[in-house]
Amino acid sequence: MGVSTISILGSTGSIGRQTLDVAERLGVSVCALTASENIDRMAEQARKFRPKLCVMGTEAAAASLREQLRDLPIAVKWGMEGLMEAASMPEAQVVITAVMGMVGLRPTLAAIQAKKRIGLANKETLVCAGELVMDAADRYGAEIVPVDSEHSAVFQCLMGCRDRREIRRLILTASGGPFYGKTFDELEPVTKEDALRHPNWTMGPKITVDSATMMNKGLEVIEAMRLYRLPKAQVDVVIHRKSIVHSLVEFVDGAVMAQLGAPDMRLPIQLALTYPNRMESPAPPLDLLTCGDLSFLPPDDRNFPCLRYAAEAVERGGTACAILNGANEAAVAQFLRDEIGFNDISRKVRLALDTVPVRDDPTLEDILEADRAARACVTG
């Protein structure tokens, strides 16, 4: 297979836990694990996988973890410095970036500078700083293999494509979340519990809410544009309620290639570790005789305006996507704390896009400042 040791940023979340499952089945060792505040789960993972380094989000969480692991030779650190160390450890051949939000940007850049293969599950990195990240990957010779199911599907469909000029368009599929078919007014009273009932996928709360608002698909459109260096006109979205077809590529000769599979994130995670090879997977095989009809519908960006706002932000360019993402992260956090309603998420994103100034040709510092200003606009 080639890969013997990995580092996982965000190991206690859904993607991180599934990555550990895949790594265990493949016999891959883990040199670093990071988490935000889930001390008990991190301690359990550390005892099982024995990494050299564990990183927590706060100093207090790190101190508590250090006490729990005092009998093991595991270094425990905290904060951004620790994350960047975990992302660039010499023994890690692959770094899985499964942290949620803008916190993943600087560690991803650190992994790129260390010339790692990056299994990218942190879409905000490319949404907010896609040009900087992809230019850095080119400069340092780092390899980015997407872990998101949709982008992994596109990646797989393009494995035999030698010339990107042969692509007519990428077609990303969206489940539509739990509320597809409802009007904006009907969404006004929905609750956090309603939004967290995704019909197909088991994911963390933030990405599940993003799926319900359709912001997740808007962010994925931006991510696809960055990954494959295509304009917005060549990236489309269709609703596919069953999450069996994960995405498609249409070529200039009219041929369309699709990647199908059971809705199980261990499939794209494993490919990120074994590419260009494939191995037996723990995920159940797709049964074409029982999966039912595969139908597609147009997205509804009138009643789910976050999808439209994402398109507006990427067309505007500069720091607009960082503003979009920062505002959304802050608003979703408020919704998950029951401080605002579901439709207030899109309202607050709109407010930030209309209020926070956009800077063109941004530096990393400009992007981080745009993120800060958007969050302040939402929470202030």
C-alpha positions as CSV (number, residue, x, y, z in Angstrom):
1,M,0.0,0.0,0.0
2,G,2.9,2.4,0.7
3,V,1.5,4.4,3.7
4,S,2.5,3.2,7.1
5,T,2.0,6.2,9.4
6,I,-0.6,9.0,9.5
7,S,-1.5,12.0,11.5
8,I,-5.2,12.8,12.2
9,L,-6.3,16.4,12.9
10,G,-9.7,16.2,14.5
11,S,-9.6,12.5,15.6
12,T,-12.6,12.6,18.0
13,G,-15.1,13.8,15.4
14,S,-17.0,11.7,12.9
15,I,-14.4,11.7,10.2
16,G,-11.6,11.2,12.6
17,R,-13.2,8.2,14.3
18,Q,-13.9,6.6,10.9
19,T,-10.3,7.3,9.9
20,L,-9.0,5.4,12.9
21,D,-11.3,2.5,12.0
22,V,-9.9,2.4,8.5
23,A,-6.3,2.8,9.8
24,E,-6.7,-0.1,12.2
25,R,-8.1,-2.4,9.5
26,L,-5.2,-1.4,7.1
27,G,-2.5,-1.8,9.8
28,V,-1.5,1.8,9.6
29,S,0.0,3.4,12.7
30,V,-0.9,6.8,14.0
31,C,1.8,9.3,15.1
32,A,-0.5,12.2,16.1
33,L,-4.0,12.8,17.2
34,T,-5.7,16.2,17.8
35,A,-9.1,17.2,19.2
36,S,-10.8,20.3,20.6
37,E,-12.2,19.5,24.0
38,N,-13.3,15.8,24.1
39,I,-10.8,14.7,26.7
40,D,-12.2,11.3,27.5
41,R,-12.5,10.2,23.9
42,M,-9.0,11.4,23.1
43,A,-7.6,9.5,26.1
44,E,-9.4,6.3,24.9
45,Q,-8.0,6.8,21.4
46,A,-4.5,7.5,22.7
47,R,-4.4,4.4,24.8
48,K,-5.5,2.3,21.9
49,F,-3.4,3.8,19.1
50,R,-0.4,5.0,21.1
51,P,0.6,8.1,19.1
52,K,3.7,10.1,19.9
53,L,1.7,13.4,20.2
54,C,-1.8,14.4,21.3
55,V,-3.0,18.0,20.9
56,M,-6.0,19.6,22.6
57,G,-7.8,22.9,21.8
58,T,-7.2,24.5,25.2
59,E,-4.5,24.5,27.8
60,A,-7.0,23.2,30.4
61,A,-8.0,20.3,28.2
62,A,-4.4,19.4,27.6
63,A,-3.6,19.5,31.3
64,S,-6.5,17.1,32.0
65,L,-5.5,14.8,29.2
66,R,-1.8,14.8,30.3
67,E,-3.0,13.7,33.8
68,Q,-5.0,10.8,32.3
69,L,-2.1,9.7,30.1
70,R,0.6,10.2,32.7
71,D,1.6,6.5,32.6
72,L,2.2,6.6,28.8
73,P,5.2,8.2,26.8
74,I,2.8,10.5,24.9
75,A,3.5,14.2,24.5
76,V,0.5,16.3,25.1
77,K,0.3,19.9,23.7
78,W,-2.4,22.4,22.9
79,G,-3.5,25.2,20.6
80,M,-2.5,26.2,17.1
81,E,1.2,25.5,17.7
82,G,0.4,21.9,18.6
83,L,-1.9,21.5,15.6
84,M,0.8,22.7,13.3
85,E,3.3,20.3,14.9
86,A,0.9,17.4,14.5
87,A,0.4,18.4,10.8
88,S,4.1,18.3,10.0
89,M,5.6,15.4,12.0
90,P,8.4,13.8,10.0
91,E,7.0,10.3,10.3
92,A,3.5,11.1,9.0
93,Q,3.2,10.3,5.3
94,V,-0.5,11.3,5.2
95,V,-2.2,14.0,7.2
96,I,-6.0,13.7,7.5
97,T,-7.4,17.2,8.1
98,A,-10.7,16.6,9.7
99,V,-10.9,19.6,12.0
100,M,-14.0,21.7,11.6
101,G,-13.8,25.3,10.4
102,M,-11.1,27.9,9.8
103,V,-8.9,26.4,12.5
104,G,-7.8,23.9,9.8
105,L,-6.2,26.5,7.5
106,R,-2.8,27.1,9.1
107,P,-2.2,23.4,10.0
108,T,-3.1,22.5,6.4
109,L,-0.5,25.0,5.1
110,A,2.0,23.5,7.6
111,A,1.4,20.0,6.2
112,I,1.8,21.4,2.7
113,Q,5.1,23.0,3.6
114,A,6.2,19.6,5.0
115,K,5.3,18.0,1.6
116,K,2.8,15.6,3.0
117,R,-0.1,13.9,1.3
118,I,-3.2,15.6,2.7
119,G,-6.5,13.8,3.0
120,L,-8.6,16.9,3.0
121,A,-11.9,16.8,4.9
122,N,-11.7,20.4,6.0
123,K,-13.5,22.2,3.2
124,E,-13.2,25.6,4.9
125,T,-9.5,25.7,4.1
126,L,-10.1,25.8,0.3
127,V,-13.3,27.9,0.6
128,C,-11.5,30.7,2.5
129,A,-8.0,30.5,1.0
130,G,-8.2,28.2,-2.0
131,E,-5.8,30.1,-4.2
132,L,-3.1,30.4,-1.4
133,V,-3.5,26.7,-0.5
134,M,-3.4,25.3,-4.0
135,D,-0.5,27.6,-5.0
136,A,1.4,26.4,-1.9
137,A,0.7,22.7,-2.8
138,D,2.2,23.3,-6.3
139,R,5.2,25.1,-4.9
140,Y,6.1,22.5,-2.2
141,G,4.9,19.4,-4.2
142,A,2.3,18.4,-1.7
143,E,-0.5,16.1,-2.8
144,I,-4.1,16.8,-1.9
145,V,-6.6,14.0,-2.0
146,P,-10.1,15.0,-1.1
147,V,-12.0,13.1,1.6
148,D,-15.5,14.7,1.2
149,S,-17.6,12.1,-0.6
150,E,-18.5,14.5,-3.5
151,H,-15.0,15.6,-4.1
152,S,-13.6,12.1,-3.8
153,A,-16.2,11.0,-6.4
154,V,-15.0,13.7,-8.8
155,F,-11.3,12.8,-8.0
156,Q,-12.1,9.2,-8.9
157,C,-14.0,10.1,-12.1
158,L,-11.0,12.1,-13.2
159,M,-8.3,9.5,-12.5
160,G,-8.0,8.7,-16.2
161,C,-8.4,12.3,-17.4
162,R,-5.0,13.5,-18.8
163,D,-6.2,17.0,-19.9
164,R,-8.5,19.1,-17.7
165,R,-9.7,20.8,-20.9
166,E,-11.7,17.7,-21.6
167,I,-14.0,18.5,-18.7
168,R,-17.3,20.2,-19.6
169,R,-18.6,20.4,-16.0
170,L,-18.5,18.8,-12.6
171,I,-21.9,17.8,-11.2
172,L,-22.0,17.6,-7.4
173,T,-24.9,15.7,-5.9
174,A,-26.7,16.9,-2.8
175,S,-29.1,14.9,-0.6
176,G,-31.1,18.1,0.1
177,G,-30.9,17.4,3.8
178,P,-34.0,16.9,6.0
179,F,-36.0,19.8,4.7
180,Y,-35.8,19.6,0.9
181,G,-39.2,20.6,-0.6
182,K,-40.1,23.0,2.2
183,T,-40.6,26.7,1.7
184,F,-38.7,29.4,3.5
185,D,-41.7,30.2,5.6
186,E,-42.2,26.6,6.5
187,L,-38.6,26.5,7.7
188,E,-39.1,29.3,10.2
189,P,-40.2,27.2,13.2
190,V,-37.9,24.1,12.6
191,T,-35.8,23.2,15.6
192,K,-32.2,22.1,16.2
193,E,-33.4,18.5,16.6
194,D,-35.2,18.7,13.3
195,A,-32.1,20.0,11.5
196,L,-29.9,17.3,12.9
197,R,-32.0,14.5,11.5
198,H,-30.1,13.9,8.2
199,P,-31.8,11.3,6.1
200,N,-28.6,9.5,4.9
201,W,-25.4,10.5,6.6
202,T,-24.2,10.4,10.2
203,M,-22.1,13.5,10.6
204,G,-21.1,16.1,13.2
205,P,-23.6,18.8,14.2
206,K,-22.1,21.7,12.3
207,I,-21.9,19.9,8.9
208,T,-25.4,18.4,9.4
209,V,-26.9,21.9,9.9
210,D,-24.9,23.1,6.9
211,S,-26.6,20.3,4.9
212,A,-30.0,21.3,6.1
213,T,-29.4,25.0,5.0
214,M,-27.7,23.8,1.8
215,M,-24.7,25.9,2.8
216,N,-22.6,22.7,2.8
217,K,-23.2,22.3,-0.9
218,G,-22.4,26.0,-1.6
219,L,-19.1,25.5,0.2
220,E,-18.5,22.3,-1.8
221,V,-19.0,24.2,-5.1
222,I,-16.3,26.6,-4.0
223,E,-14.0,23.8,-2.9
224,A,-14.5,22.0,-6.2
225,M,-13.6,25.2,-8.1
226,R,-10.4,25.5,-6.1
227,L,-9.4,21.8,-6.3
228,Y,-9.8,21.5,-10.0
229,R,-9.2,25.1,-10.9
230,L,-12.5,25.5,-12.8
231,P,-14.8,28.5,-13.0
232,K,-18.2,28.6,-11.4
233,A,-19.9,28.0,-14.8
234,Q,-18.4,24.5,-14.9
235,V,-19.6,23.4,-11.4
236,D,-23.2,22.4,-11.0
237,V,-25.4,21.0,-8.3
238,V,-28.3,18.5,-8.5
239,I,-30.4,17.0,-5.8
240,H,-30.1,13.3,-5.4
241,R,-32.0,12.2,-2.3
242,K,-30.5,8.7,-1.9
243,S,-26.8,9.7,-1.7
244,I,-25.9,6.7,-3.9
245,V,-24.4,8.7,-6.8
246,H,-21.8,10.9,-5.0
247,S,-20.9,13.1,-8.0
248,L,-20.5,13.1,-11.7
249,V,-18.2,14.5,-14.4
250,E,-19.4,15.5,-17.9
251,F,-16.8,15.6,-20.6
252,V,-16.7,17.6,-23.7
253,D,-17.7,14.7,-25.9
254,G,-20.9,14.2,-23.9
255,A,-19.8,11.2,-21.9
256,V,-20.8,11.4,-18.2
257,M,-18.9,9.4,-15.5
258,A,-20.4,8.9,-12.1
259,Q,-19.0,7.4,-8.9
260,L,-21.6,5.3,-7.0
261,G,-21.4,3.7,-3.6
262,A,-23.1,3.1,-0.2
263,P,-23.2,6.3,1.9
264,D,-20.2,5.4,4.0
265,M,-17.4,7.9,4.6
266,R,-14.9,5.1,5.1
267,L,-14.8,4.6,1.3
268,P,-13.3,8.0,0.5
269,I,-11.2,8.0,3.7
270,Q,-9.6,4.7,2.7
271,L,-8.9,5.9,-0.8
272,A,-7.1,8.9,0.5
273,L,-4.7,6.5,2.4
274,T,-4.3,3.9,-0.3
275,Y,-4.4,5.9,-3.6
276,P,-3.5,5.0,-6.3
277,N,-4.3,1.5,-5.1
278,R,-7.6,0.1,-3.9
279,M,-8.1,-2.4,-1.1
280,E,-10.9,-4.3,0.5
281,S,-13.2,-1.9,2.5
282,P,-15.2,-2.3,5.6
283,A,-18.1,-0.5,4.0
284,P,-21.0,-2.6,2.7
285,P,-21.0,-3.1,-1.1
286,L,-23.6,-1.3,-3.2
287,D,-26.5,-3.6,-4.3
288,L,-27.8,-2.2,-7.5
289,L,-30.9,-4.5,-7.4
290,T,-32.1,-3.1,-4.1
291,C,-30.9,0.5,-4.0
292,G,-33.9,1.7,-6.0
293,D,-34.3,4.3,-8.7
294,L,-31.6,6.9,-9.0
295,S,-33.4,10.2,-9.6
296,F,-32.2,13.8,-9.8
297,L,-33.9,17.2,-9.1
298,P,-32.9,20.8,-9.4
299,P,-31.6,22.6,-6.3
300,D,-33.8,25.3,-4.7
301,D,-31.7,28.3,-3.9
302,R,-34.8,30.5,-3.4
303,N,-36.0,28.8,-0.2
304,F,-32.4,27.7,0.7
305,P,-30.6,31.0,0.0
306,C,-27.3,29.9,1.5
307,L,-26.6,28.1,-1.8
308,R,-27.1,31.3,-3.7
309,Y,-25.0,33.3,-1.3
310,A,-22.1,31.0,-1.7
311,A,-22.3,31.4,-5.5
312,E,-22.4,35.2,-5.1
313,A,-19.3,35.1,-2.8
314,V,-17.1,33.1,-5.1
315,E,-18.1,35.3,-8.0
316,R,-17.2,38.4,-6.0
317,G,-13.8,36.9,-5.1
318,G,-11.2,38.3,-2.7
319,T,-12.1,37.8,0.9
320,A,-15.8,37.3,0.2
321,C,-15.7,33.5,0.7
322,A,-13.9,34.0,4.0
323,I,-16.7,36.4,5.1
324,L,-19.3,33.9,4.0
325,N,-17.7,31.0,5.8
326,G,-16.9,32.9,9.0
327,A,-20.5,34.3,9.2
328,N,-21.9,30.9,8.7
329,E,-19.7,29.2,11.3
330,A,-20.7,31.8,13.9
331,A,-24.4,31.7,13.0
332,V,-24.6,27.9,13.0
333,A,-22.9,27.9,16.5
334,Q,-25.6,30.2,17.7
335,F,-28.3,28.0,16.3
336,L,-26.8,24.9,17.9
337,R,-26.9,26.8,21.2
338,D,-30.6,27.6,20.6
339,E,-29.9,31.3,20.5
340,I,-31.3,32.0,17.0
341,G,-33.8,30.3,14.6
342,F,-33.0,28.2,11.6
343,N,-33.7,30.9,9.0
344,D,-31.6,33.4,11.0
345,I,-28.5,31.5,9.8
346,S,-29.0,32.7,6.2
347,R,-30.1,36.1,7.4
348,K,-26.9,36.6,9.4
349,V,-24.8,35.4,6.5
350,R,-26.5,37.9,4.2
351,L,-25.8,40.6,6.8
352,A,-22.1,39.9,6.9
353,L,-21.8,39.7,3.1
354,D,-23.5,43.1,2.9
355,T,-21.6,44.7,5.7
356,V,-18.0,43.4,5.9
357,P,-15.7,45.0,3.3
358,V,-14.1,42.7,0.8
359,R,-10.4,42.9,0.1
360,D,-9.1,41.8,-3.3
361,D,-5.9,39.8,-3.8
362,P,-5.8,38.9,-0.1
363,T,-2.9,37.7,2.0
364,L,-3.3,35.1,4.7
365,E,-3.6,37.9,7.3
366,D,-6.4,39.5,5.2
367,I,-8.3,36.2,5.1
368,L,-8.0,35.7,8.8
369,E,-9.1,39.3,9.5
370,A,-12.1,38.9,7.2
371,D,-13.1,35.7,9.1
372,R,-12.8,37.6,12.4
373,A,-14.8,40.6,11.1
374,A,-17.6,38.3,9.8
375,R,-17.9,36.5,13.1
376,A,-18.0,39.8,15.0
377,C,-20.7,41.0,12.6
378,V,-22.8,37.9,13.4
379,T,-22.3,37.8,17.1
380,G,-22.2,41.6,17.8
